[in-house]
Amino acid sequence: MENNIALYRKYRPQDFSEIIGQEHIVQTLQNSITSGAISHAYLFSGPRGSGKTTMARIFAKAVNCERSEAGRRLVPGESKSGSSSTKASADTAKPCNTCDSCLEITAGKSMDLIEIDAASHTGVDDVRELIEGIKFAPVKSKYKIFIIDECHQLSKSAANALLKTLEEPPNHAIFILATTETQKMIPTIISRCQRFDFKRLHVPEIIKKLEFVAKKEQVTFEPSGLSLIALNARGSFRDAESLLDKCISFSGGDKLVTTQEIKELLGIVEVSQISQFVDFLLTKDTKGALVFLNTLVDGGVDLQEFAKTLIFYVRQSLLLKINPELISMEVSGLSKEEIERMKEQTEKLQEKEIQKMLELFIDAENKMKYATILQLPLELAVVDITYKET
């Protein structure tokens, strides 16, 4: 039933106009469709939850749409003569979402859209099986489209096997590779793809979409509550929707969800708590910092979340110290008062001191994953930062 569908699937964009934060990519792809200049291979890179796979599916619908003029045009590598294509409206590049092809792709039933998770299909045999399937023409559509997610996880032999196909692809095939770590891919594959870099979503962009979802679900949130969810999603809209889903389940859908309830439910750490903790570090108050840390533990605060937020806060402090223009309310998600407080704190530190602090807390967060006493790595970092030479 639809009610059991996770929000990130239920409200997954089905049209280019529904994509948020990636307007530069949307416009480029729409222009390529309307002009008929469709490439045989694309590389979508960017942070998780930024819309790479969703964009790939919408693009697949657009080029195969039975009712779209642009979707019925050229095979990859060809170009359309004449000037009419350059004047084509972006509307001609939109999938209709009503034809058989669009509906099959939306339902995940299209035989001409093959999605592969490279994280679980890393071997050369998996790629060879894929290559064998490429030889056959599409069953119903104009193009057979292959979406390879997390493609940086392909083994070296699998990547080399894929490279050969990218060098000499059949006209009916379009490859869309998605990755969060482009640096792990072999350069020869990157050079054969048209590359698009997806940006991390800003807090206001996430809030706007969360408001839309909450309204559709008929659940009311305090404005500061949605801001808190957006901030803790760290630029990933999929994570934001998962957090929102959890809050809606908690509310039962029949009352106002308060900011305090969101903090308690999700174990979210307030910026004011981080700021107070940093004050102890600035004054070299080892005892105060350790007592504060253990008070949080006794209060049920998620220390892993605390460490993540602390690293985020110290990183923002370093950027603020280097150049105040690097920090804004829109990008950081911090309020004007919180940024002013951070500025006061950074004035008491040198860049190298903030850098050392950041490195120690990153190391502590990694060690927390294997620590028998969860707060111990953080406590050792505190002792190191607040140590006074005699």
C-alpha positions as CSV (number, residue, x, y, z in Angstrom):
1,M,0.0,0.0,0.0
2,E,1.1,3.6,-0.7
3,N,1.0,4.4,3.0
4,N,3.8,2.0,3.7
5,I,6.1,3.6,1.1
6,A,9.1,5.5,2.5
7,L,8.8,9.3,1.9
8,Y,11.9,9.4,-0.2
9,R,10.3,6.9,-2.6
10,K,6.8,8.3,-2.4
11,Y,7.9,11.8,-3.3
12,R,10.7,11.0,-5.6
13,P,10.7,13.6,-8.4
14,Q,9.2,12.4,-11.7
15,D,10.0,15.4,-13.8
16,F,12.9,17.8,-14.3
17,S,10.8,20.6,-12.8
18,E,10.7,18.8,-9.5
19,I,14.4,18.6,-9.1
20,I,15.8,20.9,-6.5
21,G,19.2,22.5,-6.3
22,Q,20.6,21.1,-9.6
23,E,19.2,23.6,-12.1
24,H,22.4,23.9,-14.0
25,I,22.4,20.2,-14.8
26,V,18.6,20.1,-15.6
27,Q,19.0,22.9,-18.1
28,T,22.0,21.3,-19.8
29,L,20.3,17.9,-20.1
30,Q,17.1,19.4,-21.4
31,N,19.0,21.4,-24.0
32,S,20.8,18.3,-25.1
33,I,17.5,16.5,-25.5
34,T,15.7,19.3,-27.4
35,S,18.7,19.7,-29.8
36,G,19.2,16.0,-30.2
37,A,22.8,16.1,-29.0
38,I,22.5,13.1,-26.8
39,S,25.8,11.6,-25.6
40,H,26.3,7.8,-25.3
41,A,27.7,8.1,-21.7
42,Y,27.1,10.4,-18.8
43,L,28.9,10.6,-15.4
44,F,26.9,12.0,-12.5
45,S,29.1,12.7,-9.5
46,G,28.3,14.3,-6.2
47,P,27.4,13.7,-2.5
48,R,24.9,11.1,-1.5
49,G,21.2,12.2,-1.5
50,S,21.8,14.9,-4.1
51,G,19.6,13.4,-6.8
52,K,22.0,11.5,-9.1
53,T,19.9,8.4,-9.6
54,T,16.7,10.3,-9.7
55,M,18.1,12.6,-12.4
56,A,19.2,9.5,-14.4
57,R,15.7,8.0,-14.3
58,I,14.0,11.2,-15.3
59,F,16.5,11.6,-18.2
60,A,15.8,8.0,-19.2
61,K,12.0,8.8,-19.3
62,A,12.6,12.0,-21.3
63,V,14.6,10.4,-24.1
64,N,12.3,7.4,-24.4
65,C,9.0,9.2,-23.9
66,E,6.5,8.2,-26.6
67,R,4.6,11.5,-26.6
68,S,7.6,13.8,-26.5
69,E,8.9,15.1,-29.9
70,A,12.4,15.3,-28.4
71,G,12.2,11.8,-27.0
72,R,11.6,10.3,-30.5
73,R,14.5,12.0,-32.3
74,L,18.1,11.0,-32.7
75,V,20.4,8.3,-31.6
76,P,23.4,9.2,-29.4
77,G,26.2,10.9,-31.3
78,E,24.0,12.4,-34.1
79,S,22.9,16.0,-34.3
80,K,19.8,17.6,-35.9
81,S,20.2,20.0,-38.8
82,G,18.2,23.2,-39.0
83,S,17.5,25.9,-36.4
84,S,14.1,24.7,-35.2
85,S,15.8,22.4,-32.6
86,T,17.6,25.2,-31.0
87,K,14.4,27.1,-30.5
88,A,12.6,24.1,-29.0
89,S,11.1,24.7,-25.7
90,A,12.3,22.9,-22.5
91,D,8.8,21.5,-22.4
92,T,9.6,19.2,-25.3
93,A,12.3,17.6,-23.2
94,K,10.0,16.7,-20.3
95,P,8.6,13.2,-19.9
96,C,4.8,13.1,-20.2
97,N,4.6,10.5,-17.3
98,T,1.4,9.1,-19.0
99,C,2.7,7.0,-21.9
100,D,3.6,3.3,-21.5
101,S,7.4,3.9,-21.5
102,C,7.2,6.6,-18.8
103,L,4.8,4.5,-16.6
104,E,7.0,1.4,-16.9
105,I,10.1,3.4,-15.8
106,T,8.3,5.0,-12.9
107,A,7.1,1.6,-11.8
108,G,10.5,0.1,-12.2
109,K,9.2,-2.4,-14.8
110,S,10.9,-1.2,-18.0
111,M,12.9,-3.8,-19.8
112,D,14.9,-1.1,-21.5
113,L,16.1,0.5,-18.3
114,I,18.7,-1.6,-16.5
115,E,19.9,-0.4,-13.1
116,I,23.0,-2.0,-11.6
117,D,24.4,-1.4,-8.1
118,A,28.1,-1.7,-8.6
119,A,28.6,-2.0,-4.8
120,S,27.1,-5.6,-5.0
121,H,28.1,-6.3,-8.6
122,T,31.8,-5.5,-8.6
123,G,33.2,-8.4,-10.6
124,V,34.2,-8.6,-14.2
125,D,31.7,-11.4,-14.8
126,D,28.9,-9.0,-13.8
127,V,30.1,-6.4,-16.3
128,R,30.6,-9.0,-19.1
129,E,27.0,-10.2,-18.5
130,L,25.9,-6.6,-18.9
131,I,28.0,-6.2,-22.1
132,E,26.3,-9.3,-23.6
133,G,22.9,-7.7,-23.0
134,I,24.0,-4.4,-24.7
135,K,24.2,-6.2,-28.1
136,F,20.5,-6.7,-28.2
137,A,18.2,-3.8,-29.4
138,P,15.7,-2.2,-27.0
139,V,12.5,-4.2,-26.5
140,K,10.0,-1.3,-26.8
141,S,11.9,2.0,-26.5
142,K,14.2,4.1,-28.6
143,Y,17.1,3.6,-26.3
144,K,18.3,0.9,-23.9
145,I,19.7,2.8,-20.9
146,F,22.1,1.4,-18.3
147,I,22.4,3.1,-14.9
148,I,25.4,2.0,-13.0
149,D,25.2,3.3,-9.4
150,E,28.3,3.6,-7.2
151,C,30.4,2.8,-10.2
152,H,33.7,3.7,-8.4
153,Q,33.3,0.3,-6.6
154,L,33.8,-1.7,-9.8
155,S,37.0,-3.8,-9.7
156,K,39.8,-2.9,-12.0
157,S,39.1,-5.7,-14.4
158,A,35.4,-4.9,-14.4
159,A,36.2,-1.2,-15.1
160,N,38.5,-2.2,-18.0
161,A,35.8,-4.4,-19.4
162,L,33.3,-1.5,-19.3
163,L,35.8,0.8,-20.8
164,K,35.9,-1.2,-24.0
165,T,32.1,-0.9,-24.4
166,L,32.3,2.9,-23.7
167,E,34.8,3.3,-26.5
168,E,32.6,1.6,-29.1
169,P,29.0,1.7,-27.8
170,P,26.0,0.6,-30.0
171,N,23.8,3.5,-31.2
172,H,20.9,2.3,-29.1
173,A,22.7,2.4,-25.8
174,I,23.1,5.2,-23.2
175,F,25.2,4.7,-20.1
176,I,24.7,6.8,-17.0
177,L,27.3,6.2,-14.3
178,A,26.7,7.6,-10.8
179,T,29.3,7.9,-8.1
180,T,30.1,9.7,-4.9
181,E,33.9,9.3,-5.3
182,T,35.0,10.2,-8.8
183,Q,38.7,10.1,-7.7
184,K,38.5,6.3,-7.3
185,M,37.5,5.9,-11.0
186,I,40.0,5.2,-13.7
187,P,40.6,8.4,-15.7
188,T,40.0,6.7,-19.1
189,I,36.3,6.0,-18.1
190,I,35.8,9.6,-16.9
191,S,37.2,11.0,-20.2
192,R,34.7,9.0,-22.2
193,C,31.7,10.4,-20.3
194,Q,30.0,13.7,-20.3
195,R,30.4,14.7,-16.6
196,F,28.0,16.5,-14.4
197,D,28.9,17.5,-10.8
198,F,25.9,17.6,-8.4
199,K,26.2,20.1,-5.6
200,R,25.3,19.5,-2.0
201,L,21.9,20.9,-1.3
202,H,21.5,24.1,0.8
203,V,19.4,24.2,3.9
204,P,16.7,26.6,2.5
205,E,16.3,24.3,-0.6
206,I,15.8,21.3,1.7
207,I,13.3,23.2,3.9
208,K,11.2,24.2,1.0
209,K,10.8,20.6,-0.2
210,L,10.2,19.4,3.4
211,E,7.4,21.9,3.8
212,F,5.8,20.5,0.6
213,V,6.0,16.9,1.8
214,A,4.7,17.8,5.3
215,K,1.7,19.6,3.8
216,K,1.0,16.6,1.6
217,E,1.1,14.3,4.6
218,Q,-1.1,16.7,6.5
219,V,1.3,17.0,9.4
220,T,2.2,20.4,11.0
221,F,5.7,21.2,12.1
222,E,7.1,24.2,14.0
223,P,9.2,26.2,11.5
224,S,12.3,25.8,13.5
225,G,11.7,22.0,13.6
226,L,12.0,21.7,9.8
227,S,15.1,23.9,9.9
228,L,16.6,21.5,12.4
229,I,15.8,18.5,10.2
230,A,17.3,20.2,7.2
231,L,20.5,21.2,9.0
232,N,21.1,17.7,10.3
233,A,20.6,16.2,6.9
234,R,24.0,17.6,5.9
235,G,23.0,18.4,2.4
236,S,21.3,15.1,1.6
237,F,17.7,15.4,0.8
238,R,17.2,11.6,1.1
239,D,18.4,11.8,4.7
240,A,16.2,14.8,5.3
241,E,13.1,12.8,4.1
242,S,14.1,9.8,6.2
243,L,14.3,12.0,9.3
244,L,11.0,13.6,8.4
245,D,9.4,10.2,7.9
246,K,10.5,9.2,11.4
247,C,9.0,12.4,12.9
248,I,5.7,11.9,11.1
249,S,5.5,8.3,12.3
250,F,6.0,9.6,15.8
251,S,3.3,12.2,15.5
252,G,0.7,9.8,14.3
253,G,-0.3,12.6,11.8
254,D,-2.8,14.3,14.1
255,K,-0.9,17.0,16.0
256,L,1.7,19.7,15.9
257,V,5.3,18.3,16.0
258,T,7.4,20.6,18.1
259,T,11.1,21.3,17.8
260,Q,11.8,19.8,21.2
261,E,10.1,16.6,20.3
262,I,12.3,16.4,17.1
263,K,15.4,16.9,19.2
264,E,14.4,14.1,21.6
265,L,13.2,11.7,18.9
266,L,16.2,12.0,16.6
267,G,18.9,12.6,19.2
268,I,19.8,15.9,17.6
269,V,22.5,17.9,19.3
270,E,21.8,21.7,19.5
271,V,24.4,24.1,18.2
272,S,24.2,26.0,21.5
273,Q,25.4,22.8,23.3
274,I,28.4,22.6,20.9
275,S,29.2,26.3,21.4
276,Q,29.1,25.8,25.2
277,F,31.4,22.8,24.9
278,V,33.9,24.8,22.7
279,D,33.9,27.5,25.4
280,F,35.4,25.0,27.9
281,L,38.1,24.1,25.3
282,L,39.0,27.8,24.8
283,T,39.5,28.4,28.5
284,K,41.5,25.2,28.8
285,D,38.9,24.0,31.4
286,T,39.6,20.2,31.2
287,K,37.4,19.4,34.2
288,G,34.5,21.5,32.9
289,A,34.6,20.0,29.4
290,L,34.7,16.4,30.7
291,V,31.9,17.0,33.2
292,F,29.8,18.6,30.4
293,L,30.5,15.6,28.1
294,N,29.5,13.0,30.7
295,T,26.4,15.1,31.5
296,L,25.3,14.7,27.9
297,V,25.9,11.0,28.1
298,D,23.8,10.7,31.3
299,G,21.1,12.8,29.5
300,G,20.9,10.3,26.7
301,V,22.5,12.4,24.0
302,D,23.8,10.4,21.0
303,L,27.5,10.8,21.2
304,Q,28.1,9.8,17.6
305,E,25.7,12.6,16.6
306,F,27.4,14.9,19.0
307,A,30.8,14.2,17.4
308,K,29.5,14.8,13.9
309,T,27.9,18.1,14.9
310,L,31.1,19.1,16.7
311,I,33.2,18.4,13.6
312,F,30.7,20.4,11.5
313,Y,30.9,23.3,14.0
314,V,34.7,23.4,14.2
315,R,35.0,23.2,10.4
316,Q,32.7,26.1,10.1
317,S,34.9,27.9,12.6
318,L,38.0,27.3,10.6
319,L,36.4,28.6,7.4
320,L,35.2,31.7,9.3
321,K,38.7,32.3,10.6
322,I,40.2,31.9,7.1
323,N,37.6,34.1,5.4
324,P,34.3,35.3,6.9
325,E,32.7,35.4,3.4
326,L,33.0,31.6,3.3
327,I,30.2,31.3,5.9
328,S,26.6,32.4,5.3
329,M,23.3,31.5,7.0
330,E,22.0,29.9,3.7
331,V,24.9,27.5,3.3
332,S,25.8,26.7,6.9
333,G,22.3,26.6,8.2
334,L,23.4,28.6,11.3
335,S,21.5,31.6,12.6
336,K,23.0,35.1,12.6
337,E,23.4,34.8,16.4
338,E,25.2,31.5,16.2
339,I,27.6,32.8,13.5
340,E,28.3,35.9,15.7
341,R,29.0,33.6,18.7
342,M,31.3,31.5,16.5
343,K,33.1,34.6,15.4
344,E,33.8,35.6,19.0
345,Q,35.2,32.2,19.7
346,T,37.5,32.1,16.7
347,E,39.0,35.5,17.6
348,K,40.6,33.7,20.5
349,L,42.3,31.1,18.4
350,Q,44.9,30.8,15.6
351,E,44.1,28.9,12.4
352,K,46.6,26.2,13.3
353,E,44.9,25.7,16.7
354,I,41.5,25.3,15.1
355,Q,43.0,22.9,12.5
356,K,44.6,20.8,15.3
357,M,41.2,20.7,17.1
358,L,39.4,19.6,14.0
359,E,42.0,16.8,13.3
360,L,41.7,15.5,16.9
361,F,37.9,15.4,16.8
362,I,37.9,13.7,13.3
363,D,40.3,11.0,14.7
364,A,38.1,10.7,17.9
365,E,35.0,10.1,15.8
366,N,36.7,7.3,13.9
367,K,37.9,5.7,17.0
368,M,34.5,5.9,18.7
369,K,33.2,3.2,16.2
370,Y,35.4,0.6,17.9
371,A,35.7,2.0,21.5
372,T,34.4,-0.1,24.4
373,I,33.8,3.2,26.3
374,L,32.1,5.4,23.7
375,Q,33.1,8.8,25.2
376,L,36.8,7.8,25.8
377,P,38.1,9.0,22.4
378,L,36.4,12.4,22.9
379,E,37.7,12.6,26.4
380,L,41.3,12.0,25.2
381,A,40.9,14.7,22.5
382,V,39.7,17.1,25.2
383,V,42.7,16.4,27.4
384,D,45.0,16.9,24.4
385,I,43.4,20.2,23.4
386,T,43.2,21.7,26.9
387,Y,46.7,20.5,28.0
388,K,48.6,23.3,29.7
389,E,52.4,23.2,29.4
390,T,54.2,23.9,32.7
